[in-house]
C-alpha cells in the first residue's frame, strides 16, 4: 500500500545506536516492525488492525511492549534531542491529553503510583509537561495527572534543563522560587508576571513571541491520534508513545529547518 508509513534508511541509521542488542535468534526486520509501530501510534489503531505489510500484529505489539518497558523509545528521543538541540533559548509549557474511557479508571493497585490520569473541568486528562528548544523541537518530557500544577512539572524538569541563556514560559510559571532556580543555573527567565503581583515583572516581549513554537510542537504531537486521545492504561506505554512521536516529529522538524536555512 502506497500510503503506509516507512522509516527511511537514513532514519534507521540514526536510530540504530539506541536499539538493544539481539541475544540468540536475530530479530525480525527492524525497519518493517518499527514502521508498523509508528503507523499504529500515528493513526490510533488497535494492534490487530495494523496492515499486513508490517507483518503479524503480535510481533509489532510484543516489540512495542518489550522496548517500551526497557525505555528504548525514551532513550531514542533523549539521544537525538541532545545531538541536535539549540540551547541558547529553551521553552517550557504543558498541555492536556484527553483520556479515553478504556484508560480512565482511577483505581490504584497497592504499591503503584497510579495511571497519571486526573479529573479536570475538561474531563479525565493526563498533563504533559515539556521543554523544547528555540525551534520547537522537544528536549524532555514529564507526565502527571491532569489536575497537577504546572509548578510540579517545572520542578521535575529543572534538573534536566539544558544549559541555555533564556527560558520562555507563560504566566503559569511565574514563581519566585522558579525564577531564582533558573538564575542559579545561569538561565534568564522570560516569563510575564501574574496579574496579582503588586509590582510588574519586566520581560522581553519581542523574545516572548517565539514561545508559540512550543504550542506548535504540541499540535504536531497531537496529530498522532494515540496521543491526542490516551487509550493506554499503562503510563509507561503512553509515555513511550509520546517519546516515539517526539522522535519522529523532531526529526521531521529538523529536516524542515535545514531546508529553510539552505533556501
Buried (B, 14 or more C-beta within 10 A) or exposed (E): EEEEBBBEEEBBEBBEEBBEEEEEEEEEEBBBBBBBBBBBBBBBBEBEEBBEEBBBBEBBBBBBBEBBEEBBBBBBBBBBBEEBBBBEBBBBBBBBBBBBEEBBEEEEEEEEEEBBBBBEEEEBBBBBBBBBBBBBBBBBBBBBBBEBEBBBBBBBBBEEBBEBEBBBBBBBBBBEEBBEBBEEEEBBBBBBBEEEEEEEEEBEEEBBEBBEBBBEBBEBBBEBBBBBBBBBBBBBBBBBBBBBBBBBBBBEBBEEBEEEEEE
